[in-house]
Amino acid sequence: MNHYKTCVYGVCKNEEKFAKRCMESLSDADVVVMGDTGSTDNTIDVLRNCGAIVHSIPVNPWRFDVARNACLNLIPEDVDICVCIDLDEVLAPGWREALEKAWTSNTHRASYLYIWSFNQDGSPAVQYYHERIHARHNYTWIYPTHEVLKYLGEGKENWVFADGLVFKHYPDDTKSRSFNLELLELAVEENPDSPRNMHYLGREYYFAGYYDNAIKTLTKYLALPNANWREERSFAMRYIANSYTAQGNILEAKSWLLKAICEAPRMREAYVEMARLAYRLQDFNLVYFMTNLALQIKERSPRHYNEGFAWNETIYDLAALGAYYTGFYKESLVYAKEALKIAPNDERLISNLKFIQEKCNKVSYL
């Protein structure tokens, strides 16, 4: 196996509580370079005590691409492979071996499995393939937020998949995401024809509760001539549907969810969203129908991230309720047990299982 000099790098601010955990996962790196953007806690000291080279890189006005490029420029010139990380992430053991096994002298980029969040039982909730590993030279970061790498070299960019290299993300739920909206508006202003930025902006409007803006922006995204990623288009349609639901326009919500299903029929999310809406409307036949269609999809999409609710206890909980209220009690019991396996401490699921079990016993007795 070839040996390539590997540097892990990233930017940080006030992440003392994550720094040591992250650094412990990077022990196989040849060098770790961190750009601190203004910490007022002990982040810098913790990083340095764990062996990182830490530089101060104030960025004002704030942009993620500027910060990452400033840190990238501080990486030693003789590094072969750069691995970008945030301090709320860890690299699973064996990452270096997996990376070197996949990398060749002609490689420019590597993709890998990224686990964004976890279920209560420790299984992956949201996961997708990421691509923040790259050669030292001929790359720059672009976009103020949701930044991506741009290849500046000549000829074709050569990719590999690092099988067995896994990033695990443990997000800080106390952090505000309010700054993202302003940065995404800037990103769209700078790149109005970028489907990616338009999609993220519309999604952010939805998350912030600006439903009219979300509908308008995501509809504009869908009309872009190069917005042809079907999985992403399906997600945009779901956000439009959910925005209409929040406004009480159920007919439009159903219409957009059907469009989302047709756009990406091998993804569970839109089916589960329709089941959620049906449950809200007490349409248990539709709940049952949609959850059963969703559960026929056994594999997560490798082309897009997958929502946790489509693969955790949520889908089984809805399926149990749909089956119960349509009279399929034994089937409901099976689904209720599956939901509780994933979320064993959920008191409502525990109560539901007991209630369904009692109903099954009564029906069997009769």
C-alpha positions, -999 to +999 in steps of 0.1 A: +000+000+000+013+034-010+019+061+017+006+095+010+012+125+034-022+133+047-034+164+064-068+169+082-079+205+083-109+226+093-122+258+107-136+263+142-149+287+168-158+280+204-159+242+201-139+233+232-164+205+241-159+187+207-122+194+201-106+165+221-131+139+208-125+150+172-087+150+176-086+116+191-101+102+159-074+119+138-044+102+154-035+085+121-031+119+103+004+131+094-006+166+103-037+185+116-042+221+107-070+241+122-081+277+115-096+293+145-120+322+136-122+339+170-127+314+198-132+329+233-132+295+251-103+270+254-107+255+219-072+266+208-055+252+238-073+219+236-064+215+199-028+224+205-025+200+235-038+173+212-012+180+185-029+203+161-013+233+144-037+262+150-037+294+131-059+325+138-079+334+107-104+362+114-130+365+086-151+396+084-177+396+070-182+359+077-182+334+048-174+297+050-156+296+017-132+324+026-125+307+060-118+273+045-096+287+018-076+307+044-070+274+063-063+255+031-036+280+021-018+272+054-014+235+047+022+224+040+029+222+003+042+187+004+009+172+016-007+148-008-042+144+006-063+170+024-092+158+046-116+186+056-134+181+089-155+201+114-149+196+151-184+182+157-174+152+135-152+122+141-135+098+117-143+062+123-113+039+131-096+026+099-102+057+079-065+062+070-062+026+057-094+029+037-083+062+022-049+050+011-064+018-003-086+038-026-062+067-035-038+066-064-012+089-078-039+101-103-067+107-078-080+142-072-111+136-050-125+110-027-161+104-017-171+085+015-200+076+037-212+105+060-235+098+089-253+131+098-274+118+127-282+086+146-314+069+159-319+061+196-306+026+191-273+039+176-282+030+140-277+057+113-306+080+108-295+105+081-266+094+059-253+102+025-221+103+005-198+133+010-167+145-009-145+168+012-113+149+006-091+162-021-056+166-034-035+194-019-033+216-051-058+229-077-088+233-054-107+262-039-138+265-018-168+284-033-201+298-019-207+317+013-224+287+030-231+251+020-197+256+004-182+231-020-149+224-036-141+236-071-115+218-092-091+243-109-068+217-126-065+208-162-083+178-177-108+155-161-112+155-123-106+119-111-127+106-082-125+075-061-148+060-034-131+053-001-150+022+009-148+018+047-140+055+054-168+069+076-174+104+090-197+105+120-215+138+128-227+147+163-243+181+158-246+208+184-283+213+186-278+245+207-262+264+178-284+288+159-287+284+121-301+319+116-270+332+100-274+306+072-304+324+057-285+357+050-255+337+036-278+317+013-295+348+000-260+361-008-251+328-025-282+331-047-274+367-055-239+358-065-250+327-084-286+331-095-285+301-119-271+276-094-298+250-087-279+240-055-280+274-039-316+281-049-327+247-035-308+254-002-323+289+001-358+276-005-353+249+021-340+274+046-370+296+041-391+266+049-371+257+080-375+294+092-412+293+087-412+318+057-436+296+037-445+320+010-408+326+003-401+289+004-429+282-022-417+310-044-380+301-042-384+264-046-408+268-076-381+290-091-356+263-085-377+237-102-380+259-133-342+263-137-331+245-169-302+226-151-322+216-120-324+180-132-314+160-101-346+141-095-340+132-059-333+169-050-363+180-071-385+155-051-372+170-018-380+205-031-415+194-039-419+180-004-408+213+011-434+231-010-460+206+001-451+210+038-453+248+033-488+245+020-497+222+049-484+248+073-507+273+056-537+250+058-539+244+020-543+207+021-553+202-015-521+219-027-501+199-002-514+166-014-508+176-050-472+184-044-466+153-024-479+132-053-455+151-076-427+144-052-435+106-052-436+106-090-403+125-093-384+100-071-405+069-066-376+049-051-373+072-021-394+068+010-397+104+021-427+116+001-447+085+009-441+090+047-449+127+044-482+118+028-489+093+056-482+120+081-506+143+064-532+115+062-528+108+099-534+145+106-566+142+086-575+109+103-575+092+069-562+059+082-567+040+049-543+064+032-519+061+062-519+024+058-515+025+020-486+050+020-466+034+048-469+000+031-457+015-002-428+032+016-418+000+034-415-018+001-384+003-005-356-016+012-325+004+003-316+040+009-309+062-021-271+064-028-276+096-048-291+118-021-293+121+017-322+103+033-344+118+060-343+100+094-380+098+097-382+075+066-359+049+082-364+052+120-393+045+143-416+071+126-425+050+096-432+019+117-452+040+142-474+054+114-477+019+098-489+005+132-515+033+135-527+029+100-530-009+103-547-006+137-574+018+126-581-002+094-586-034+115-553-052+108-545-057+144-518-084+141-500-064+114-503-034+136-486-053+164-457-062+142-451-026+132-454-014+168-427-038+179-404-026+151-409+010+161-401+001+197-369-017+187-356+015+172-368+038+200-370+015+231-374+044+256-403+062+239-431+061+264-458+067+238-446+037+217-445+016+248-480+025+257-492+020+221-476-015+219-494-025+251-527-012+238-524-030+205-513-062+222-544-061+244-566-055+214-550-085+196-555-107+227-592-096+229-598-103+192-581-137+194-602-146+224-634-136+206 
